[in-house]
């Protein structure tokens, strides 16, 4: 918790102190890392209950559905070129392994 407060103080200081225009990006990454660490600590009980593989598969599935939903709304799928046999084989290989 102290680390999160320190990062928040650094972010506020860089905004108020007139730091370089891109300095907030590093602070934002530190906040994201701290939030990920908190998420990891809170998810321990779920991992014990579900198992590591099931928990990871569930998390990846939820993330994939969210990314597809956001991407579909932006129209990114309309710009895909037609894929040949080699390209589809590559997609299947990467999806499998």
Buried (B, 14 or more C-beta within 10 A) or exposed (E): EEEBEEBBEBBEEBEEEEBEEEBBEBBEEBBEEBEEEEEEEEEEEEBEEBEEEEBEEEEEEEEEEEEEEEEEEEEEEEEEEEEEEEEEEEEEEEEEE
